[in-house]
Amino acid sequence: MQLLQKLRDSTCLEQAEKALSHIEEKAREYSLLIESFLNQTSEDLYITYTGLGYLPASIMYWYLTIMSSSSKCILGEVEEISLHLLPYREKGSILAFSIEEYSKLISALHAIKTLEYQYLAFAQLPLDERLQTLLKHYNVKTYSANNPVEASLLLGLSVFHALARKHRGNFQSRGLRLAKHGEEGFAQFLPSLIEKYRGVLEEVVESREPIVVFSSRFLEPATLTLIYAFRRSNLPIQYGLTELSERVEKALLVFSSVEDRVRREYWARAPHTTLEILINTDPLEAGIYIAMLSYYLLFPCGKSEK
């Protein structure tokens, strides 16, 4: 099915919503592992990732940094953290969200285990039996996903559900509101989300010019899932530095509504032809919604779901 047709296909959207509900159920299971691990963590927390694991790692970093004043978190790519920080620290725990790039994860876990750090690692189940054996050796929690965007969304939902429960009493009404949103679930909002941004997505698909995507740093991890989905759909999309936005002919901006001041600055120097995805929700949820858009772009319509 062509991408433009998919954006207008109600049957495909119903299939995707049902499939996403199953993914969210699995995410709730994984969220229990994450919450249990965090409850045993009292020292520095190193939140690491490979590939599009950047999204769940970023959600965890910002959620804990904003909602828990006692948390001390460090965010970084797993190889960087294992090479440049862990050998020079004495205490701490590691969470790793890995999507593809198995060699980086395994190399880092070898160092982490040698240095006797406590850790919890997630990785997509590989087809290679040798990799499966290695991941089992390092006690990696494996999961199944159709593509890296789906994997990123699965882990992002897992993180959100774990932290929404754990911090429901923080920041008074905000913590409670986020917890209630987690209890309600995100899958049910996929149809309205596609309906809201269908026009922008169609313009991107129909564009004859290359499009450069700009976002706030806060939404960079989620925006990269969107770019990945567009590129997998053979669209000429690039990610650009916002400081260079005036040098492109056609742009797509991705922001949350609370970033209005920064957003207006970018609009002031944006090219004449500019599209926008503006997420009007709590910033800690915004990445999930962008990943849901990305998920639908790659959803295999018509195929039976497991």
C-alpha positions in Angstrom: 0.0 0.0 0.0 1.3 3.4 -1.0 2.0 5.8 2.0 -0.5 8.4 0.7 -3.2 5.8 0.5 -2.4 4.5 3.9 -2.9 7.9 5.5 -6.4 7.9 4.1 -7.3 4.3 4.8 -9.6 3.8 7.8 -9.3 0.0 7.7 -5.5 0.2 7.9 -5.9 2.7 10.8 -8.2 0.3 12.7 -5.6 -2.5 12.2 -2.8 -0.3 13.5 -4.8 0.8 16.5 -5.4 -2.8 17.4 -1.8 -3.8 16.9 -0.6 -0.8 19.0 -2.9 -1.9 21.8 -1.1 -5.3 21.9 2.3 -3.4 21.9 1.1 -1.3 24.8 0.1 -4.4 26.7 3.6 -5.8 26.3 5.0 -2.4 27.3 3.1 -2.6 30.6 4.8 -5.9 31.3 8.2 -4.5 30.6 7.4 -1.4 32.7 7.2 -3.6 35.8 10.8 -4.7 35.2 11.9 -1.1 34.9 10.0 0.0 38.0 11.4 -2.9 40.0 15.0 -2.0 38.9 14.6 1.6 39.7 13.3 0.8 43.2 16.6 -1.0 43.9 18.7 1.9 42.6 20.0 4.5 45.0 23.2 5.7 43.3 23.8 7.5 40.0 21.7 6.2 37.2 23.3 5.9 33.8 20.6 5.9 31.1 22.1 4.5 27.9 21.0 3.5 24.4 21.9 2.4 20.9 20.2 3.5 17.7 16.5 4.6 18.2 16.8 3.5 21.8 17.6 7.2 22.1 13.8 7.9 22.5 13.1 5.7 25.6 16.4 6.7 27.1 15.5 10.4 26.7 12.0 9.9 28.0 13.4 8.3 31.2 16.1 11.0 31.6 13.7 13.9 31.3 10.9 12.3 33.3 13.2 11.5 36.3 15.1 14.9 36.0 11.8 16.8 36.0 9.6 14.8 38.3 12.2 13.5 40.9 14.4 16.0 42.5 16.4 13.3 44.2 17.4 11.5 41.0 20.8 12.0 39.5 20.8 10.8 35.9 23.4 10.7 33.2 22.2 10.2 29.6 24.5 8.9 26.8 25.1 6.4 24.1 26.0 3.1 25.7 29.5 2.9 24.1 30.4 6.4 25.2 29.2 5.8 28.8 31.1 2.5 29.1 34.3 3.9 27.7 34.5 7.4 29.1 32.6 7.3 32.4 32.1 3.9 34.1 35.9 3.0 34.5 36.3 6.2 36.5 33.2 5.9 38.7 32.7 3.6 41.7 29.0 3.4 42.1 25.9 3.6 39.9 23.4 1.5 38.0 22.9 1.3 34.2 19.7 1.0 32.1 20.3 0.2 28.4 17.8 0.5 25.7 19.2 -1.1 22.6 17.8 -1.1 19.1 20.0 -2.9 16.5 23.8 -2.2 16.9 24.3 -5.4 18.9 28.1 -5.2 18.8 28.0 -1.9 20.7 25.7 -3.3 23.4 27.6 -6.5 23.9 31.0 -4.7 24.1 29.5 -2.3 26.6 27.9 -5.0 28.7 31.2 -6.8 28.9 32.8 -3.7 30.4 29.8 -3.1 32.7 29.8 -6.7 34.0 33.6 -6.6 34.5 33.3 -3.4 36.5 30.5 -5.0 38.5 27.8 -2.4 37.9 24.1 -3.3 38.4 22.3 -3.1 35.1 19.1 -3.8 33.2 19.3 -4.1 29.4 16.7 -4.4 26.7 17.5 -5.5 23.1 15.5 -6.8 20.1 15.6 -10.5 19.7 18.1 -11.2 16.9 17.8 -13.9 14.2 21.4 -14.9 14.7 21.5 -17.7 17.3 25.1 -16.7 18.3 23.8 -13.3 19.2 20.9 -14.8 21.1 23.4 -16.8 23.1 25.5 -13.8 23.9 22.4 -11.7 25.0 21.3 -14.6 27.2 24.8 -14.7 28.7 24.5 -11.0 29.7 20.9 -11.5 31.0 19.5 -9.1 28.4 15.7 -8.8 28.3 14.8 -9.4 24.7 11.7 -8.3 22.8 10.2 -8.7 19.4 9.3 -5.8 17.0 8.7 -5.4 13.3 11.1 -2.5 12.8 13.3 -0.1 14.8 10.5 2.5 15.1 8.1 -0.1 16.6 10.9 -1.1 19.0 11.5 2.5 20.0 7.8 3.0 20.7 7.5 -0.2 22.7 10.4 0.8 24.9 9.2 4.4 25.2 5.8 3.2 26.4 7.5 0.8 28.8 9.4 3.7 30.3 6.4 6.0 30.5 4.2 3.5 32.2 6.8 2.7 34.7 7.6 6.3 35.7 3.9 7.5 35.5 3.1 4.9 38.2 6.2 5.5 40.3 5.8 9.3 40.3 2.1 9.7 40.3 2.2 11.7 43.5 4.9 14.1 42.3 4.3 17.7 41.3 0.8 17.4 42.6 -1.7 17.5 39.7 0.9 17.0 37.0 2.1 13.6 38.3 -1.5 12.5 38.8 -2.5 13.6 35.4 0.4 11.8 33.7 -0.4 8.6 35.7 -4.1 8.8 34.6 -3.0 9.2 31.0 -0.8 6.1 31.4 -3.8 4.1 32.9 -6.0 5.2 29.9 -3.4 4.2 27.4 -2.1 5.8 24.2 -3.2 3.3 21.5 -6.8 4.6 21.5 -5.6 8.1 20.4 -3.9 6.8 17.2 -6.9 7.5 14.9 -7.4 11.1 16.1 -3.6 11.7 16.0 -3.4 10.6 12.3 -6.5 12.7 11.6 -5.0 15.8 13.2 -1.6 15.6 11.3 -2.8 13.9 8.1 -2.6 17.1 6.1 1.0 17.8 7.1 2.1 14.2 6.5 0.4 14.2 3.1 2.3 17.4 2.1 5.5 15.8 3.1 4.7 12.7 1.1 3.7 14.7 -2.0 6.6 17.1 -1.9 8.8 17.2 -4.9 11.5 19.1 -3.0 13.8 17.6 -0.3 12.6 18.5 3.1 14.8 19.3 6.1 13.3 18.6 9.5 14.1 20.8 12.5 13.1 20.3 16.1 13.9 21.4 19.6 16.6 19.4 21.3 14.0 18.1 23.7 12.1 16.4 20.9 15.2 15.4 18.9 15.0 11.7 19.8 11.3 11.4 18.8 11.9 13.4 15.6 14.6 11.0 14.6 12.1 8.1 14.7 9.9 10.2 12.3 12.8 10.8 10.0 13.7 7.1 10.0 10.1 6.3 9.1 10.1 8.8 6.2 13.4 7.5 4.9 12.2 3.9 5.0 9.3 5.1 2.9 11.9 6.4 0.3 11.2 10.1 1.0 14.2 12.6 0.7 14.2 13.8 4.3 17.1 15.1 6.4 17.5 16.3 9.9 19.0 19.8 10.3 20.4 22.1 12.9 17.9 24.8 13.7 20.6 27.4 13.5 20.8 26.7 9.8 17.1 26.7 9.1 17.2 29.8 6.9 19.5 28.0 4.4 16.9 25.4 3.2 14.1 25.7 0.7 11.5 23.6 2.5 11.3 22.7 6.1 9.2 20.7 8.6 9.3 21.9 12.2 8.5 19.6 15.2 7.8 21.3 18.5 5.6 20.9 21.6 3.3 23.8 22.5 5.2 24.7 25.6 8.2 25.6 23.4 6.4 28.5 21.9 9.1 31.1 22.5 11.8 29.0 20.9 9.4 27.9 18.2 8.6 31.5 17.2 12.3 32.3 16.9 12.7 29.4 14.4 9.6 30.5 12.5 11.2 34.0 12.1 14.1 32.6 10.1 12.3 29.6 8.5 12.1 29.3 4.7 9.0 30.4 2.9 7.7 26.8 2.5 7.5 25.5 6.1 5.3 22.7 7.5 4.8 22.0 11.2 3.9 19.3 13.6 3.0 21.0 16.9 2.2 18.6 19.8 -0.2 20.2 22.3 0.3 17.9 25.3 2.5 17.5 28.3 6.1 17.6 27.1 6.8 14.3 28.8 4.2 12.7 26.6 5.1 14.5 23.3 7.8 12.0 22.2 5.3 9.1 22.5 2.8 10.8 20.2 5.5 11.6 17.6 6.7 8.0 17.7 3.1 6.9 17.2 3.0 8.9 14.0 6.2 7.3 12.9 4.8 3.8 13.8 1.8 4.3 11.6 4.0 5.4 8.6 5.7 2.0 8.7 2.7 -0.1 9.8 2.3 -3.2 7.4 -1.4 -2.8 6.5 -3.2 -6.0 5.7 -0.8 -8.3 7.4 -2.0 -10.4 10.3 -0.7 -9.4 13.6 0.8 -11.8 16.1 
